[in-house]
């Protein structure tokens, strides 16, 4: 009985050592790889923006602390699931090629027990990624966006055509196209409705926002009114300067602006955009739901990575890395395909962001069932 107890104690102590060994390998490889990828990304970004950075009035310290420090949070979080996947493939493949996996299995340790420290590490990274995605990265993106607007890029871009916005209850503004550089738009109209009855319509060949006076200048305007107790009235004006409850932000947004919002701010913004009639609600919803779906993909990729790399075979690390790149490419391709379907075909954004995780969970379970045990 004493010998058996000692054997159990020794086995538990051995498993703790193995757990710590795998966790240290997992997290150490991940930190090294994400540091390397972020450094490469910074070098590429510097090479692309070097002219603008040299011309900017920002100091070196501002460039580092306000732009590149926040850039690290943004880029690191963006690529973290794929980098975690590569990290698992890399160090697990090395363990397999050195016969360490075979030694553990031969020593009576079950495969299920071997992958436990992988999922302990993955859980730590999922929690960290959720905190970064929901709290830290939006704040970092806001500071990064403020720097870009101030020193590097135009504040807004617009690609939408036939833009309708409900700027007040029953009041609909329309532009065929809006040009952020000149704060103006073509083929402007403004409608006021009472229930299902149109009472007022203003049409102009163009409308330009005047920041100094907070007014809109409408040219070649035609106004039609339908009073309740009178016949239709029509007016024509060459120029009208008027105050409207809207500004250029209602028709032009930086694509990155939603990435700089907290979860509550983003939810409120989506409801405002939905009421305003913008056609980009699905894009904003994808940003919202991805903040949760992407961190949880770490579990899926962990299961796939361990199952693929734990088998010793010809080709070794090179073959495993090639499989990792192929699986990662297919994962990203399906994610992008579902995102496009959500924006163009009306597929629910909440469903679209989870499809890749669900499909690859089944792949992971299949690979796990075939893994060397």
C-alpha positions as CSV (number, residue, x, y, z in Angstrom):
1,X,0.0,0.0,0.0
2,X,2.8,2.3,0.9
3,X,4.5,1.6,-2.5
4,X,1.3,2.3,-4.4
5,X,0.9,5.6,-2.5
6,X,4.4,6.6,-3.3
7,X,3.9,5.7,-6.9
8,X,0.8,7.9,-7.1
9,X,2.6,10.8,-5.4
10,X,5.5,10.4,-7.9
11,X,3.2,10.3,-10.8
12,X,1.3,13.4,-9.7
13,X,4.7,15.2,-9.2
14,X,5.8,14.1,-12.6
15,X,2.6,15.4,-14.2
16,X,3.0,18.8,-12.6
17,X,6.5,19.0,-14.0
18,X,5.2,18.0,-17.5
19,X,2.3,20.5,-17.2
20,X,4.6,23.3,-16.3
21,X,7.0,22.2,-19.1
22,X,4.2,22.3,-21.8
23,X,2.7,25.6,-20.5
24,X,6.1,27.2,-20.4
25,X,6.8,26.0,-24.0
26,X,3.3,27.1,-25.2
27,X,3.4,30.6,-23.7
28,X,7.1,31.1,-24.4
29,X,6.8,30.2,-28.1
30,X,3.7,32.4,-28.4
31,X,5.4,35.4,-26.9
32,X,8.4,35.0,-29.1
33,X,6.3,34.6,-32.3
34,X,3.9,37.5,-31.5
35,X,6.9,39.7,-30.7
36,X,8.5,38.8,-34.1
37,X,5.3,39.3,-36.1
38,X,4.6,42.6,-34.4
39,X,8.2,43.8,-35.1
40,X,7.9,42.8,-38.7
41,X,4.5,44.6,-38.9
42,X,6.0,47.8,-37.5
43,X,8.9,47.7,-39.9
44,X,6.5,47.3,-42.9
45,X,4.2,50.1,-41.5
46,X,7.2,52.4,-41.1
47,X,8.4,51.7,-44.6
48,X,4.9,52.5,-46.0
49,X,4.4,55.7,-44.0
50,X,7.9,57.0,-43.7
51,X,7.3,60.1,-45.9
52,X,4.2,61.1,-43.9
53,X,5.9,60.4,-40.6
54,X,8.9,62.6,-41.6
55,X,6.7,65.4,-42.7
56,X,4.4,65.2,-39.7
57,X,4.7,67.8,-36.9
58,X,4.4,65.0,-34.3
59,X,7.5,64.4,-32.2
60,X,9.3,61.1,-32.1
61,X,7.9,60.3,-28.7
62,X,4.3,61.0,-29.9
63,X,4.9,58.7,-32.9
64,X,6.1,55.9,-30.6
65,X,3.7,56.3,-27.7
66,X,0.5,57.4,-29.5
67,X,0.8,55.5,-32.7
68,X,3.1,52.5,-32.6
69,X,2.5,51.4,-29.0
70,X,-1.3,51.3,-29.8
71,X,-0.5,49.7,-33.2
72,X,1.1,46.8,-31.3
73,X,-2.1,46.2,-29.3
74,X,-4.2,46.3,-32.5
75,X,-2.0,44.1,-34.7
76,X,-1.1,41.7,-31.9
77,X,-4.8,41.1,-31.0
78,X,-5.7,40.8,-34.7
79,X,-3.2,38.0,-35.4
80,X,-3.1,36.3,-32.0
81,X,-5.3,33.2,-32.8
82,X,-3.2,32.4,-35.9
83,X,0.1,33.0,-34.1
84,X,-1.1,30.8,-31.2
85,X,-1.9,28.1,-33.8
86,X,1.6,28.4,-35.3
87,X,3.2,28.4,-31.9
88,X,1.4,25.1,-31.0
89,X,2.4,23.5,-34.3
90,X,6.0,24.6,-33.9
91,X,6.8,23.4,-30.3
92,X,4.5,20.4,-30.3
93,X,6.1,19.2,-33.6
94,X,9.5,19.5,-32.0
95,X,8.3,17.5,-29.0
96,X,7.0,14.8,-31.4
97,X,10.2,14.7,-33.5
98,X,12.3,14.3,-30.3
99,X,10.0,11.4,-29.3
100,X,8.9,13.2,-26.1
101,X,5.2,12.7,-27.0
102,X,5.9,9.0,-27.5
103,X,7.8,8.8,-24.2
104,X,4.8,10.4,-22.3
105,X,2.3,8.0,-24.0
106,X,4.5,5.0,-23.3
107,X,4.8,6.1,-19.7
108,X,1.1,5.5,-19.2
109,X,0.0,9.1,-19.5
110,X,-3.2,9.3,-21.5
111,X,-3.5,11.6,-24.5
112,X,-6.4,13.4,-22.9
113,X,-4.2,14.2,-19.9
114,X,-1.3,15.4,-22.1
115,X,-3.4,18.0,-23.9
116,X,-4.8,19.4,-20.5
117,X,-1.9,21.9,-20.1
118,X,-2.5,23.1,-23.7
119,X,-6.1,24.0,-22.8
120,X,-5.0,25.6,-19.5
121,X,-2.7,27.8,-21.5
122,X,-5.4,28.4,-24.1
123,X,-7.9,29.4,-21.4
124,X,-5.4,32.0,-20.1
125,X,-4.9,33.4,-23.6
126,X,-8.7,33.4,-24.3
127,X,-9.4,35.4,-21.1
128,X,-6.5,37.8,-22.0
129,X,-7.8,38.1,-25.5
130,X,-11.4,38.8,-24.4
131,X,-10.1,41.5,-22.0
132,X,-7.9,43.1,-24.7
133,X,-10.6,42.9,-27.4
134,X,-13.4,44.4,-25.3
135,X,-11.4,46.9,-23.1
136,X,-7.8,47.6,-24.0
137,X,-7.8,47.5,-27.9
138,X,-10.8,49.9,-28.4
139,X,-9.0,52.5,-26.2
140,X,-5.7,51.8,-28.0
141,X,-7.5,52.1,-31.4
142,X,-9.0,55.4,-30.3
143,X,-5.6,56.9,-29.6
144,X,-4.2,55.4,-32.8
145,X,-7.1,56.8,-34.8
146,X,-6.8,60.2,-33.3
147,X,-3.1,60.3,-34.3
148,X,-3.9,59.1,-37.8
149,X,-6.6,61.8,-38.3
150,X,-4.4,64.5,-36.9
151,X,-1.2,63.7,-38.7
152,X,-1.5,61.0,-41.4
153,X,-4.9,60.4,-43.0
154,X,-8.2,62.1,-44.0
155,X,-10.7,62.0,-41.1
156,X,-13.4,60.2,-43.1
157,X,-13.9,58.2,-46.3
158,X,-17.1,57.4,-48.1
159,X,-17.9,54.7,-50.7
160,X,-21.6,54.5,-50.2
161,X,-24.0,55.6,-53.0
162,X,-27.7,56.5,-52.5
163,X,-27.2,57.3,-48.8
164,X,-30.4,57.8,-46.8
165,X,-30.3,59.0,-43.2
166,X,-33.1,59.7,-40.8
167,X,-31.7,62.8,-39.2
168,X,-34.8,63.4,-37.0
169,X,-38.1,61.6,-36.5
170,X,-39.9,61.6,-39.8
171,X,-37.1,63.6,-41.5
172,X,-35.1,61.8,-44.2
173,X,-31.9,63.2,-45.8
174,X,-30.5,61.8,-49.0
175,X,-27.3,62.1,-51.1
176,X,-26.5,60.3,-54.3
177,X,-22.8,60.6,-53.2
178,X,-20.9,62.4,-50.5
179,X,-17.3,63.9,-50.8
180,X,-15.5,64.2,-47.5
181,X,-12.7,66.3,-48.9
182,X,-15.1,69.2,-49.8
183,X,-17.8,68.4,-47.2
184,X,-20.3,68.3,-50.0
185,X,-22.6,65.9,-51.8
186,X,-24.5,65.6,-55.1
187,X,-28.2,65.3,-55.7
188,X,-29.4,66.2,-52.2
189,X,-33.0,65.9,-51.0
190,X,-34.7,66.4,-47.7
191,X,-38.2,64.9,-46.9
192,X,-40.4,65.5,-43.9
193,X,-43.2,62.9,-43.3
194,X,-46.2,62.9,-41.0
195,X,-47.0,59.2,-40.6
196,X,-47.3,58.0,-44.2
197,X,-47.9,61.4,-45.7
198,X,-45.2,63.5,-47.3
199,X,-45.5,67.1,-46.2
200,X,-42.3,68.7,-47.3
201,X,-39.6,67.9,-49.9
202,X,-36.5,70.0,-50.7
203,X,-34.3,69.0,-53.7
204,X,-30.9,70.5,-54.7
205,X,-28.2,69.7,-57.2
206,X,-25.7,69.9,-54.3
207,X,-25.3,70.6,-50.6
208,X,-22.2,71.7,-48.8
209,X,-21.5,71.8,-45.1
210,X,-20.1,75.1,-43.7
211,X,-18.2,74.3,-40.5
212,X,-17.9,77.9,-39.4
213,X,-21.6,78.6,-39.3
214,X,-22.8,75.0,-38.9
215,X,-25.1,75.5,-41.9
216,X,-25.7,73.6,-45.1
217,X,-25.6,75.5,-48.4
218,X,-28.0,74.0,-50.9
219,X,-27.8,75.1,-54.6
220,X,-30.4,75.0,-57.3
221,X,-33.1,74.2,-54.7
222,X,-36.7,73.3,-55.4
223,X,-39.1,73.1,-52.5
224,X,-42.4,71.4,-52.5
225,X,-44.9,71.7,-49.6
226,X,-48.2,69.8,-49.1
227,X,-50.0,71.7,-46.2
228,X,-53.0,69.9,-44.6
229,X,-55.6,72.5,-45.7
230,X,-54.1,73.8,-48.9
231,X,-52.9,72.9,-52.3
232,X,-49.3,72.0,-53.1
233,X,-46.8,75.0,-53.1
234,X,-43.6,75.0,-55.1
235,X,-40.6,77.4,-54.6
236,X,-37.3,77.7,-56.4
237,X,-34.1,79.2,-54.9
238,X,-30.6,79.5,-56.4
239,X,-29.0,79.2,-53.0
240,X,-30.3,78.3,-49.5
241,X,-28.2,78.4,-46.3
242,X,-30.0,76.5,-43.6
243,X,-29.3,74.7,-40.3
244,X,-30.1,71.0,-40.4
245,X,-29.7,68.4,-37.6
246,X,-26.8,66.6,-39.3
247,X,-23.2,67.0,-40.1
248,X,-20.6,65.4,-42.4
249,X,-20.1,62.5,-39.9
250,X,-23.7,61.3,-40.7
251,X,-22.6,60.5,-44.2
252,X,-18.9,59.8,-43.9
253,X,-17.1,57.6,-41.4
254,X,-13.6,56.3,-41.1
255,X,-13.8,52.5,-41.5
256,X,-11.8,52.1,-38.3
257,X,-14.1,54.3,-36.1
258,X,-16.1,51.3,-34.8
259,X,-12.9,49.6,-33.7
260,X,-12.3,52.5,-31.4
261,X,-15.6,52.1,-29.6
262,X,-16.4,50.2,-26.4
263,X,-18.9,47.4,-26.6
264,X,-21.7,49.6,-25.2
265,X,-20.8,52.5,-27.5
266,X,-20.7,50.2,-30.5
267,X,-24.1,48.7,-29.6
268,X,-25.6,52.2,-29.4
269,X,-23.9,53.3,-32.6
270,X,-25.3,50.3,-34.4
271,X,-28.9,51.1,-33.3
272,X,-28.4,54.7,-34.4
273,X,-27.1,53.6,-37.8
274,X,-29.9,51.1,-38.2
275,X,-32.5,53.8,-37.5
276,X,-30.7,56.2,-39.9
277,X,-30.9,53.7,-42.7
278,X,-27.2,53.2,-43.4
279,X,-26.3,50.1,-45.5
280,X,-23.3,49.3,-43.4
281,X,-25.0,48.0,-40.2
282,X,-23.8,44.4,-41.0
283,X,-20.2,45.6,-41.2
284,X,-20.5,47.2,-37.7
285,X,-22.2,44.2,-36.3
286,X,-19.4,42.0,-37.5
287,X,-16.9,44.2,-35.6
288,X,-19.1,43.8,-32.5
289,X,-19.5,40.0,-32.5
290,X,-15.9,39.3,-33.7
291,X,-14.7,40.7,-30.4
292,X,-16.0,37.5,-28.7
293,X,-15.9,35.0,-31.5
294,X,-12.2,35.5,-32.4
295,X,-10.8,34.9,-28.9
296,X,-12.8,31.7,-28.6
297,X,-11.3,30.5,-31.9
298,X,-8.1,30.0,-29.8
299,X,-9.8,26.9,-28.3
300,X,-10.6,25.5,-31.7
301,X,-7.2,26.1,-33.2
302,X,-5.5,24.7,-30.0
303,X,-7.4,21.4,-30.5
304,X,-6.5,21.3,-34.2
305,X,-2.9,22.2,-33.6
306,X,-2.2,19.6,-31.0
307,X,-4.0,16.9,-33.0
308,X,-2.0,17.7,-36.1
309,X,1.5,18.2,-34.6
310,X,1.5,15.4,-31.9
311,X,2.2,12.6,-34.4
312,X,5.8,11.9,-35.3
313,X,6.1,11.5,-39.1
314,X,8.3,12.1,-42.1
315,X,8.5,15.7,-43.0
316,X,8.6,16.7,-39.4
317,X,8.1,20.4,-38.5
318,X,8.1,21.5,-42.1
319,X,5.1,19.3,-43.0
320,X,3.3,20.3,-39.9
321,X,3.9,24.0,-40.6
322,X,2.6,23.5,-44.2
323,X,-0.6,21.9,-42.8
324,X,-0.9,24.8,-40.4
325,X,-0.7,27.4,-43.2
326,X,-3.2,25.5,-45.3
327,X,-5.7,25.1,-42.3
328,X,-5.2,28.8,-41.4
329,X,-5.8,29.9,-44.9
330,X,-9.0,27.9,-45.2
331,X,-10.1,29.2,-41.8
332,X,-9.6,32.9,-42.8
333,X,-11.2,32.2,-46.2
334,X,-14.3,30.9,-44.7
335,X,-14.4,33.7,-42.2
336,X,-14.1,36.3,-44.9
337,X,-16.7,34.5,-47.1
338,X,-19.2,34.5,-44.2
339,X,-18.5,38.2,-43.6
340,X,-19.1,39.1,-47.2
341,X,-22.4,37.0,-47.1
342,X,-23.4,38.9,-44.0
343,X,-22.8,42.3,-45.6
344,X,-24.2,41.5,-49.1
345,X,-26.8,38.7,-48.6
346,X,-28.3,39.6,-45.3
347,X,-26.9,36.7,-43.3
348,X,-27.0,37.3,-39.6
349,X,-23.7,38.8,-38.4
350,X,-23.9,36.9,-35.1
351,X,-24.2,33.7,-37.0
352,X,-21.6,34.6,-39.6
353,X,-18.8,35.2,-37.1
354,X,-19.3,31.8,-35.4
355,X,-19.6,29.6,-38.5
356,X,-15.8,29.2,-38.8
357,X,-15.5,28.2,-35.2
358,X,-18.3,25.7,-35.4
359,X,-17.1,24.0,-38.6
360,X,-13.5,23.8,-37.4
361,X,-14.6,22.5,-34.1
362,X,-15.9,19.4,-35.9
363,X,-12.6,19.3,-37.8
364,X,-10.7,19.4,-34.5
365,X,-12.7,16.6,-33.0
366,X,-12.1,14.5,-36.1
367,X,-8.4,15.1,-36.0
368,X,-8.4,14.4,-32.2
369,X,-10.0,11.1,-32.8
370,X,-7.3,10.2,-35.3
371,X,-4.4,11.5,-33.3
372,X,-1.7,9.2,-32.0
373,X,-2.7,7.9,-28.6
